[in-house]
Each structure stands twice: as structure tokens, then as C-alpha cells.
Amino acid sequence: MRRALKIVVQVVWAVSMVTLGTWIGAAHGWVYHGWLGAIVLGAVGFGVGALLAASPSAVLQSMSGWF
């Protein structure tokens, strides 16, 4: 049960970080550069989101200084 919950949390974290990175990149690209910018910066955001998903503890630790 505990292991299954850990896997579910990891999957939710990874999907949310990749989605958030892609969405932010695409939105920024759309506003400032149009379609091409949305596609390119969405792809960059996807990569950044994947990196953030790989290390949740580093992300949470860096965010702790913001609050």
C-alpha cells in the first residue's frame, strides 16, 4: 500500500511538472513570439519540466526560500 502510494505521488509530480513547464513555455512563446515561439518555447518548457520532475527534493528545497 505504501509503495503504491509513493508511485502514484511520483507519477502525479512528474506529470504536473512537465505539464506546467510546457504550459508556461508555450504561453510565453505565444504572447511574445506567436505560433513558432509557442512551439519552440513549449518544447524548451517540456525539457525543463522533465528536469524538474527528476528531482522533486531539489525543487521543493529551492522553493522553500521563496516563502
Biopython code that builds the backbone (N, CA, C, O; Angstrom):
import numpy as np
from Bio.PDB.StructureBuilder import StructureBuilder

atoms = [
    (1, "MET", "N", (0.815, -1.187, 0.000)),
    (1, "MET", "CA", (0.000, 0.000, 0.000)),
    (1, "MET", "C", (0.865, 1.260, 0.000)),
    (1, "MET", "O", (0.620, 2.198, -0.759)),
    (2, "ARG", "N", (1.862, 1.264, 0.849)),
    (2, "ARG", "CA", (2.743, 2.422, 0.961)),
    (2, "ARG", "C", (3.546, 2.631, -0.320)),
    (2, "ARG", "O", (3.744, 3.763, -0.761)),
    (3, "ARG", "N", (3.999, 1.544, -0.903)),
    (3, "ARG", "CA", (4.777, 1.626, -2.136)),
    (3, "ARG", "C", (3.910, 2.120, -3.304)),
    (3, "ARG", "O", (4.361, 2.907, -4.136)),
    (4, "ALA", "N", (2.683, 1.651, -3.349)),
    (4, "ALA", "CA", (1.764, 2.087, -4.406)),
    (4, "ALA", "C", (1.472, 3.578, -4.285)),
    (4, "ALA", "O", (1.410, 4.280, -5.294)),
    (5, "LEU", "N", (1.293, 4.061, -3.076)),
    (5, "LEU", "CA", (1.050, 5.488, -2.862)),
    (5, "LEU", "C", (2.254, 6.316, -3.292)),
    (5, "LEU", "O", (2.096, 7.383, -3.884)),
    (6, "LYS", "N", (3.455, 5.829, -2.996)),
    (6, "LYS", "CA", (4.671, 6.531, -3.406)),
    (6, "LYS", "C", (4.766, 6.620, -4.922)),
    (6, "LYS", "O", (5.135, 7.665, -5.458)),
    (7, "ILE", "N", (4.442, 5.550, -5.611)),
    (7, "ILE", "CA", (4.488, 5.546, -7.073)),
    (7, "ILE", "C", (3.458, 6.512, -7.641)),
    (7, "ILE", "O", (3.747, 7.243, -8.589)),
    (8, "VAL", "N", (2.262, 6.521, -7.071)),
    (8, "VAL", "CA", (1.223, 7.431, -7.540)),
    (8, "VAL", "C", (1.653, 8.884, -7.350)),
    (8, "VAL", "O", (1.455, 9.707, -8.245)),
    (9, "VAL", "N", (2.228, 9.202, -6.217)),
    (9, "VAL", "CA", (2.684, 10.572, -5.958)),
    (9, "VAL", "C", (3.801, 10.950, -6.928)),
    (9, "VAL", "O", (3.822, 12.076, -7.427)),
    (10, "GLN", "N", (4.719, 10.044, -7.203)),
    (10, "GLN", "CA", (5.802, 10.324, -8.149)),
    (10, "GLN", "C", (5.270, 10.566, -9.557)),
    (10, "GLN", "O", (5.746, 11.460, -10.256)),
    (11, "VAL", "N", (4.303, 9.789, -9.969)),
    (11, "VAL", "CA", (3.721, 9.961, -11.302)),
    (11, "VAL", "C", (2.984, 11.289, -11.395)),
    (11, "VAL", "O", (3.112, 12.007, -12.387)),
    (12, "VAL", "N", (2.219, 11.615, -10.371)),
    (12, "VAL", "CA", (1.491, 12.892, -10.359)),
    (12, "VAL", "C", (2.473, 14.054, -10.383)),
    (12, "VAL", "O", (2.252, 15.033, -11.095)),
    (13, "TRP", "N", (3.549, 13.959, -9.617)),
    (13, "TRP", "CA", (4.568, 15.013, -9.600)),
    (13, "TRP", "C", (5.193, 15.180, -10.985)),
    (13, "TRP", "O", (5.309, 16.298, -11.485)),
    (14, "ALA", "N", (5.589, 14.087, -11.592)),
    (14, "ALA", "CA", (6.254, 14.153, -12.896)),
    (14, "ALA", "C", (5.323, 14.732, -13.959)),
    (14, "ALA", "O", (5.727, 15.598, -14.734)),
    (15, "VAL", "N", (4.105, 14.267, -13.995)),
    (15, "VAL", "CA", (3.156, 14.773, -14.988)),
    (15, "VAL", "C", (2.864, 16.249, -14.765)),
    (15, "VAL", "O", (2.785, 17.015, -15.725)),
    (16, "SER", "N", (2.706, 16.650, -13.529)),
    (16, "SER", "CA", (2.390, 18.053, -13.257)),
    (16, "SER", "C", (3.569, 18.974, -13.577)),
    (16, "SER", "O", (3.359, 20.074, -14.088)),
    (17, "MET", "N", (4.796, 18.556, -13.291)),
    (17, "MET", "CA", (5.951, 19.398, -13.601)),
    (17, "MET", "C", (6.165, 19.537, -15.107)),
    (17, "MET", "O", (6.450, 20.630, -15.595)),
    (18, "VAL", "N", (6.030, 18.448, -15.835)),
    (18, "VAL", "CA", (6.197, 18.507, -17.286)),
    (18, "VAL", "C", (5.077, 19.343, -17.902)),
    (18, "VAL", "O", (5.329, 20.144, -18.802)),
    (19, "THR", "N", (3.860, 19.165, -17.432)),
    (19, "THR", "CA", (2.736, 19.947, -17.950)),
    (19, "THR", "C", (2.904, 21.420, -17.639)),
    (19, "THR", "O", (2.680, 22.265, -18.506)),
    (20, "LEU", "N", (3.292, 21.740, -16.420)),
    (20, "LEU", "CA", (3.480, 23.135, -16.036)),
    (20, "LEU", "C", (4.596, 23.789, -16.840)),
    (20, "LEU", "O", (4.437, 24.919, -17.302)),
    (21, "GLY", "N", (5.703, 23.113, -17.012)),
    (21, "GLY", "CA", (6.810, 23.661, -17.799)),
    (21, "GLY", "C", (6.420, 23.894, -19.242)),
    (21, "GLY", "O", (6.745, 24.932, -19.819)),
    (22, "THR", "N", (5.724, 22.932, -19.829)),
    (22, "THR", "CA", (5.285, 23.069, -21.213)),
    (22, "THR", "C", (4.289, 24.209, -21.346)),
    (22, "THR", "O", (4.378, 25.010, -22.276)),
    (23, "TRP", "N", (3.349, 24.286, -20.426)),
    (23, "TRP", "CA", (2.323, 25.326, -20.482)),
    (23, "TRP", "C", (2.930, 26.721, -20.335)),
    (23, "TRP", "O", (2.567, 27.629, -21.082)),
    (24, "ILE", "N", (3.829, 26.899, -19.403)),
    (24, "ILE", "CA", (4.460, 28.211, -19.213)),
    (24, "ILE", "C", (5.281, 28.591, -20.446)),
    (24, "ILE", "O", (5.212, 29.729, -20.909)),
    (25, "GLY", "N", (6.048, 27.654, -20.974)),
    (25, "GLY", "CA", (6.836, 27.932, -22.170)),
    (25, "GLY", "C", (5.969, 28.284, -23.363)),
    (25, "GLY", "O", (6.257, 29.239, -24.085)),
    (26, "ALA", "N", (4.918, 27.524, -23.572)),
    (26, "ALA", "CA", (4.039, 27.775, -24.712)),
    (26, "ALA", "C", (3.288, 29.099, -24.551)),
    (26, "ALA", "O", (3.121, 29.834, -25.524)),
    (27, "ALA", "N", (2.839, 29.405, -23.348)),
    (27, "ALA", "CA", (2.126, 30.665, -23.120)),
    (27, "ALA", "C", (3.050, 31.859, -23.339)),
    (27, "ALA", "O", (2.661, 32.843, -23.966)),
    (28, "HIS", "N", (4.256, 31.772, -22.829)),
    (28, "HIS", "CA", (5.216, 32.862, -23.018)),
    (28, "HIS", "C", (5.565, 33.008, -24.499)),
    (28, "HIS", "O", (5.618, 34.125, -25.014)),
    (29, "GLY", "N", (5.798, 31.912, -25.174)),
    (29, "GLY", "CA", (6.106, 31.951, -26.597)),
    (29, "GLY", "C", (4.958, 32.513, -27.415)),
    (29, "GLY", "O", (5.183, 33.265, -28.363)),
    (30, "TRP", "N", (3.731, 32.158, -27.061)),
    (30, "TRP", "CA", (2.564, 32.641, -27.790)),
    (30, "TRP", "C", (2.405, 34.155, -27.639)),
    (30, "TRP", "O", (2.127, 34.859, -28.611)),
    (31, "VAL", "N", (2.584, 34.644, -26.420)),
    (31, "VAL", "CA", (2.384, 36.070, -26.169)),
    (31, "VAL", "C", (3.453, 36.907, -26.861)),
    (31, "VAL", "O", (3.131, 37.940, -27.447)),
    (32, "TYR", "N", (4.691, 36.497, -26.809)),
    (32, "TYR", "CA", (5.780, 37.333, -27.287)),
    (32, "TYR", "C", (6.294, 36.983, -28.679)),
    (32, "TYR", "O", (6.947, 37.812, -29.312)),
    (33, "HIS", "N", (6.017, 35.770, -29.175)),
    (33, "HIS", "CA", (6.625, 35.356, -30.440)),
    (33, "HIS", "C", (5.650, 34.701, -31.417)),
    (33, "HIS", "O", (6.055, 34.383, -32.535)),
    (34, "GLY", "N", (4.415, 34.490, -31.059)),
    (34, "GLY", "CA", (3.448, 33.868, -31.958)),
    (34, "GLY", "C", (3.544, 32.350, -31.960)),
    (34, "GLY", "O", (4.050, 31.734, -31.022)),
    (35, "TRP", "N", (3.038, 31.764, -33.052)),
    (35, "TRP", "CA", (2.971, 30.306, -33.146)),
    (35, "TRP", "C", (4.326, 29.631, -33.030)),
    (35, "TRP", "O", (4.477, 28.667, -32.279)),
    (36, "LEU", "N", (5.295, 30.119, -33.756)),
    (36, "LEU", "CA", (6.616, 29.479, -33.732)),
    (36, "LEU", "C", (7.223, 29.542, -32.330)),
    (36, "LEU", "O", (7.801, 28.565, -31.854)),
    (37, "GLY", "N", (7.090, 30.680, -31.679)),
    (37, "GLY", "CA", (7.590, 30.810, -30.314)),
    (37, "GLY", "C", (6.883, 29.885, -29.349)),
    (37, "GLY", "O", (7.501, 29.332, -28.439)),
    (38, "ALA", "N", (5.565, 29.714, -29.551)),
    (38, "ALA", "CA", (4.816, 28.803, -28.678)),
    (38, "ALA", "C", (5.300, 27.376, -28.830)),
    (38, "ALA", "O", (5.413, 26.643, -27.848)),
    (39, "ILE", "N", (5.583, 26.984, -30.052)),
    (39, "ILE", "CA", (6.052, 25.613, -30.288)),
    (39, "ILE", "C", (7.451, 25.411, -29.713)),
    (39, "ILE", "O", (7.710, 24.432, -29.014)),
    (40, "VAL", "N", (8.352, 26.352, -30.016)),
    (40, "VAL", "CA", (9.743, 26.199, -29.577)),
    (40, "VAL", "C", (9.849, 26.317, -28.060)),
    (40, "VAL", "O", (10.479, 25.479, -27.416)),
    (41, "LEU", "N", (9.239, 27.351, -27.487)),
    (41, "LEU", "CA", (9.349, 27.517, -26.036)),
    (41, "LEU", "C", (8.537, 26.471, -25.281)),
    (41, "LEU", "O", (8.858, 26.150, -24.136)),
    (42, "GLY", "N", (7.502, 25.940, -25.900)),
    (42, "GLY", "CA", (6.797, 24.800, -25.303)),
    (42, "GLY", "C", (7.694, 23.589, -25.210)),
    (42, "GLY", "O", (7.676, 22.866, -24.214)),
    (43, "ALA", "N", (8.491, 23.364, -26.261)),
    (43, "ALA", "CA", (9.441, 22.241, -26.244)),
    (43, "ALA", "C", (10.534, 22.462, -25.199)),
    (43, "ALA", "O", (10.939, 21.530, -24.506)),
    (44, "VAL", "N", (11.003, 23.697, -25.096)),
    (44, "VAL", "CA", (12.000, 24.019, -24.062)),
    (44, "VAL", "C", (11.389, 23.822, -22.675)),
    (44, "VAL", "O", (12.026, 23.262, -21.783)),
    (45, "GLY", "N", (10.166, 24.281, -22.504)),
    (45, "GLY", "CA", (9.479, 24.087, -21.220)),
    (45, "GLY", "C", (9.282, 22.625, -20.886)),
    (45, "GLY", "O", (9.352, 22.234, -19.721)),
    (46, "PHE", "N", (9.036, 21.814, -21.904)),
    (46, "PHE", "CA", (8.918, 20.374, -21.694)),
    (46, "PHE", "C", (10.211, 19.807, -21.125)),
    (46, "PHE", "O", (10.189, 19.012, -20.186)),
    (47, "GLY", "N", (11.338, 20.222, -21.700)),
    (47, "GLY", "CA", (12.638, 19.754, -21.214)),
    (47, "GLY", "C", (12.924, 20.214, -19.797)),
    (47, "GLY", "O", (13.409, 19.441, -18.971)),
    (48, "VAL", "N", (12.623, 21.469, -19.520)),
    (48, "VAL", "CA", (12.837, 21.995, -18.168)),
    (48, "VAL", "C", (11.920, 21.285, -17.178)),
    (48, "VAL", "O", (12.341, 20.950, -16.071)),
    (49, "GLY", "N", (10.683, 21.059, -17.567)),
    (49, "GLY", "CA", (9.756, 20.331, -16.701)),
    (49, "GLY", "C", (10.226, 18.920, -16.421)),
    (49, "GLY", "O", (10.061, 18.417, -15.310)),
    (50, "ALA", "N", (10.813, 18.275, -17.424)),
    (50, "ALA", "CA", (11.346, 16.927, -17.215)),
    (50, "ALA", "C", (12.512, 16.946, -16.233)),
    (50, "ALA", "O", (12.642, 16.046, -15.404)),
    (51, "LEU", "N", (13.356, 17.967, -16.324)),
    (51, "LEU", "CA", (14.455, 18.088, -15.364)),
    (51, "LEU", "C", (13.930, 18.343, -13.954)),
    (51, "LEU", "O", (14.449, 17.787, -12.986)),
    (52, "LEU", "N", (12.905, 19.180, -13.838)),
    (52, "LEU", "CA", (12.320, 19.443, -12.522)),
    (52, "LEU", "C", (11.647, 18.193, -11.964)),
    (52, "LEU", "O", (11.675, 17.960, -10.755)),
    (53, "ALA", "N", (11.052, 17.402, -12.824)),
    (53, "ALA", "CA", (10.386, 16.183, -12.370)),
    (53, "ALA", "C", (11.385, 15.147, -11.876)),
    (53, "ALA", "O", (11.037, 14.285, -11.069)),
    (54, "ALA", "N", (12.622, 15.225, -12.352)),
    (54, "ALA", "CA", (13.628, 14.237, -11.968)),
    (54, "ALA", "C", (14.093, 14.406, -10.529)),
    (54, "ALA", "O", (14.529, 13.441, -9.901)),
    (55, "SER", "N", (14.003, 15.618, -10.004)),
    (55, "SER", "CA", (14.496, 15.863, -8.650)),
    (55, "SER", "C", (13.512, 16.697, -7.841)),
    (55, "SER", "O", (13.701, 17.905, -7.700)),
    (56, "PRO", "N", (12.472, 16.076, -7.312)),
    (56, "PRO", "CA", (11.475, 16.826, -6.554)),
    (56, "PRO", "C", (12.040, 17.479, -5.295)),
    (56, "PRO", "O", (11.615, 18.575, -4.929)),
    (57, "SER", "N", (12.973, 16.835, -4.638)),
    (57, "SER", "CA", (13.513, 17.412, -3.406)),
    (57, "SER", "C", (14.276, 18.700, -3.677)),
    (57, "SER", "O", (14.201, 19.639, -2.884)),
    (58, "ALA", "N", (15.006, 18.759, -4.782)),
    (58, "ALA", "CA", (15.736, 19.988, -5.128)),
    (58, "ALA", "C", (14.767, 21.121, -5.451)),
    (58, "ALA", "O", (15.009, 22.267, -5.073)),
    (59, "VAL", "N", (13.686, 20.815, -6.138)),
    (59, "VAL", "CA", (12.669, 21.831, -6.462)),
    (59, "VAL", "C", (12.025, 22.366, -5.188)),
    (59, "VAL", "O", (11.917, 23.578, -5.003)),
    (60, "LEU", "N", (11.600, 21.470, -4.321)),
    (60, "LEU", "CA", (10.940, 21.897, -3.090)),
    (60, "LEU", "C", (11.899, 22.657, -2.185)),
    (60, "LEU", "O", (11.495, 23.612, -1.520)),
    (61, "GLN", "N", (13.156, 22.250, -2.149)),
    (61, "GLN", "CA", (14.139, 22.949, -1.338)),
    (61, "GLN", "C", (14.386, 24.357, -1.872)),
    (61, "GLN", "O", (14.495, 25.301, -1.088)),
    (62, "SER", "N", (14.477, 24.512, -3.189)),
    (62, "SER", "CA", (14.684, 25.852, -3.748)),
    (62, "SER", "C", (13.462, 26.731, -3.569)),
    (62, "SER", "O", (13.591, 27.948, -3.443)),
    (63, "MET", "N", (12.285, 26.141, -3.557)),
    (63, "MET", "CA", (11.065, 26.923, -3.344)),
    (63, "MET", "C", (10.895, 27.350, -1.898)),
    (63, "MET", "O", (10.176, 28.311, -1.624)),
    (64, "SER", "N", (11.536, 26.663, -0.973)),
    (64, "SER", "CA", (11.364, 26.988, 0.444)),
    (64, "SER", "C", (11.918, 28.372, 0.762)),
    (64, "SER", "O", (11.484, 28.987, 1.737)),
    (65, "GLY", "N", (12.854, 28.878, -0.019)),
    (65, "GLY", "CA", (13.379, 30.216, 0.201)),
    (65, "GLY", "C", (12.434, 31.310, -0.254)),
    (65, "GLY", "O", (12.594, 32.465, 0.139)),
    (66, "TRP", "N", (11.440, 30.965, -1.084)),
    (66, "TRP", "CA", (10.506, 31.958, -1.590)),
    (66, "TRP", "C", (9.471, 32.353, -0.559)),
    (66, "TRP", "O", (8.956, 33.471, -0.600)),
    (67, "PHE", "N", (9.151, 31.452, 0.372)),
    (67, "PHE", "CA", (8.035, 31.696, 1.302)),
    (67, "PHE", "C", (8.535, 31.925, 2.700)),
    (67, "PHE", "O", (7.738, 32.145, 3.612)),
]
sb = StructureBuilder()
sb.init_structure("model")
sb.init_model(0)
sb.init_chain("A")
sb.init_seg("    ")
for serial, (resi, resn, name, xyz) in enumerate(atoms, 1):
    if name == "N":
        sb.init_residue(resn, " ", resi, " ")
    sb.init_atom(name, np.array(xyz, "f"), 0.0, 1.0, " ", f" {name:<3s}", serial, name[0])
structure = sb.get_structure()
